[in-house]
Every structure is written in C-alpha cells, then in structure tokens.
Amino acid sequence: CWLLSMLSLPVPSDHLPFPLCFVFSVKLETQKFVEEELSNISMPEMKGKEGRFQYTITDVKITELNLTHADLRFIPEVGLLFDVQNSSISLSFNRQILYWFFYDTGNINASAEGVNINTALNMIRDDEGRLKINNITCDAKIAKMRAKFSGTLGRVYDFVATFLTTGMRFLLNQQICPALNHAALVHVNSMLETIPVRTEVDQFIGIDYSLIDDPVVTSRSLDMHFRGMFFDLSHQNDTLVNYAVDPVIREYDRMVYLALSEFFFDSGMFSYHTAGIFQMDIVNEKMPKDLEMLLRTTYFGAIMMLNPALVDAPFSLHLAVNSPPKTSIKTSGATVVMTAIVKVMVLPPGQPPVQLSSMTMVNTYTLFKIFSNQSALESLALIPLQAPLKTMLQMSVVPLINNWTKRGVQIPLADGMDFIEEVVEYHNGFIVIGANLHFSKGLREMISGSTKPEPETDII
C-alpha cells in the first residue's frame, strides 16, 4: 500500500500500559452523539381503552439518558461495535384519562431500565474511494419501564401504569434502532462525503487520498489503504510505478498511525519535476563574485578559442533537475538523491547566450559528484569547481525543492478533528507517524456544520 492509516483501540497488555484516555475520547464522542440522537426520538400519540378507562398520551419527551455502561470496539470482519448495557432512559409525557364520569389530566414521569443497545457499523470504500458506512445492524431491548402518576387521581391510577408502560416500552423499542440507522447512514455518511479524496496541493500538483480497497477490521484496529499519490495538475494521467515496500504497522499505543512509503514522497518529487519547476537561472546579482571569477579562470581558454570578444561578457548558470529526485528511507533517517544538469553560458550583450559547457551534478545529503557531459578530460578540469558548485547547488536547487515540499499537505480529516501528540519513527522503506485524535467539536456539531470557524489544518 502507498499510505496506510490505522485507527487503533488499544487493549491491555502485560508490557504496555493501557492508554485508556486515548480510547475514552472517541468513545465519549460516540456516546454523546448516540445520546443526542436518542434524545431527538419522536414518539407518536397513544390512545387506548381498558375497561372503563380511556386514555390519551401526548408530548412524549426523553429527559435524560444514562448510558453508563457503554463500550466501543472492533469486531473482525464485521466493523465497529458500539455496545450499551444495563443503562436507563428517563421520559415525561402528558396524560388524559377518562374513567366513568371522571376526567383527569396530568404529567407522567417514566423510566426505562435495563436498556441494552448493540450497534455494529460495517464500512466500505465507495465508488469515489471514500470511507462509507455501508450497513448497520442494530438490536435494542428495554427490560422494564416504571411510571409515576401525578395529579388528583394519581394514586388511584397507579395500576394503569402497567399497560401504559407496556405500550410505551414497545414503542420506544421500535424507535431506537431506526433513529441510530438514520444517524449513521445519513448524518455520518454526509460528513464523510465532505472529506476530500482528490485535491490540489498548490498550482502545480494535487494529491489522491482515495481508498484502494475496503477497510480491514481486526480485533485491534481499522486498517485503511489509501492511494497516497501526488500528480501533476496538467498531466493528471501520468503516474509513477510503485516499487516501494508495503508499510507494516505494529504499534498500538496511539489512536492513529500513518505509514508513508518511499512512493508517497517519490510521487511528489515526480509530479513537481513533471510540472517543470525544478529549474532556475543564476545570473547577474544572483551570481556570487568568487564563483564568477572561478568560472572565468576555468573557461578562459575555451572563450579565447571560441571568440575573444566574449572574455568580458557576464556568466550565467542554468540549473535543471533532469530526473525526479528519489527518496531513500532507512531506520537511520531519510535521504534524497538528486541529479541536475548545469549549463555554463556567457551572455554577450544583444546576442543569444553562448553555451560553454554542460555538466551533471549528483547530490545527496552525504555525497556530491560532478562530471562533464562532453568529455572525460573536461571532467578532470571541473575538479576545482566541485566545491563551489556543491555550495551553489545547496544554496539554490535544494532550497528550490524545499520551498515546494516544506509546505506539506493537508491530512483529510473532518473539520473539528485534528492530531495531537505526534511521534515519528523511521523504518526501512517507510515512515510511521503516530498521533492521538483531538475533538475541538462534538460529532453532532461536526455533522451539522453549525459553526464556521477557520478549519484546523494538519500537515505532513
């Protein structure tokens, strides 16, 4: 895979402390969202007759949810499970009761106890490469309900509570799962659809974040394989063949891990190179005086043989990276191998530039080589230029590349969610970035988009 993201829910270990706070933030946001969705349940009016009793129940409201025993975990080959056990729901509603000639109204406070909700989300890759909730299985049960009457005949009607709460428990059971189904399949999916899978990085290149297959769920993680590939905006079908090793993640002490292979970085370099921005001219005030003097000394003989009138003409260097820079990632760190063609020219006034030489420079952050593109003999003559040209390369082309790559790319997170406590580890062929999730907004606020502050931006 080119870019692997893992959302992990750590489990206790004899050798690894249980990072409960990491899991707690995700579970808490999920729990709050479920509570908000259930609080919005709309209950229909109830009417009925029992012997001499006639009743009407209206204005049913959920006043409190106590989901104290909630758990969030992964189920292999199923998805993400949110499980609520032995919790309670408090309700209030108005009654109208007619018994013979007596008519009574009042408020009823009821409580549902032994509330068990088992919800499993199955996630897939949609046609555009986005994460999507494909299906939700839900089972909800309420063990019992209690009701307490108020009003003039409250004590007399206590026995009516039995059949009222039976009907209310049945209706509430029927409402819980549809409410959660709608929340997941409509609300959460609508939020996921706002996350970009293909976007511009700058005016030259873009990046493809799309999933290349369905997420894989294990007992400890949700593994997602992203394309993680840059592309030239003017040649979007030009792609680089991926020869990089597939990243492997073995850590679980952070909530999220991003594994970036060498291909991720190479595709960015390839795209910038294809866009033609890795080139520059060093002339006039950009040309250091000592380098110009060295060039005049080195090429004095060539100028005299070519045209003595050019001896006082200003010099120019044209530097162009002639192939996409290559990234090498090891446990000791990362290096970039770059080759550039340097053309040495003189600029006679009012005339086209005259090329004196063309040379190839190969540079890593530990090695620098220079050789002539014209002859091996000239390569020997270029030895005095090696040190100043290396310095020039580091002062010109390397900053040019850094200028475009240091900006980073935005990680596709929903607005209101960002990374904290990041750690970086180098492996052979890939880099692993671990982080924890921070919610600056609740899940409901993220979905509704009710506030519009400047979005958080995490870059890599």
Secondary structure, 3 states (H helix, E strand, C coil): CCEEEEEECCCCCCCCCCCHHHHHHHHHHHHHHHHHHHHCCCCCCEEEEECCEEEEEEEEEEEEEECCCEEEEEECCCEEEEEEEEEEEEEEEEEEEEECCEEEEEEEEEEEEEEEEEEEEEEEECCCCCEEEEEEEEEEEEEEEEEEECCCCCCHHHHHHHHHHHHHHHHHHHHHHHHHHHHHHHHHHHHHCCCCCEEECCCCEEEECCECCCCEECCCEEEEEECCEEEECCECCCCCCCCCCCCCCCCCCCCEEEEEEHHHHHHHHHHHHHHCCCEEEEEHHHCCHHHHHHHHHHHHHHHHHHCHHHCCCCEEEEEEECCCCEEEEECCEEEEEEEEEEEEEECCCCCCCEEEEEEEEEECCCCEEEEECCCHHHHHHCHHHHHHHHHHHHHCHHHHHHHHHCCCCECCCCCCEEEEEEEEEEECCEEEEEEEEEECCCHHHHHHCCCCCCCCCCEC
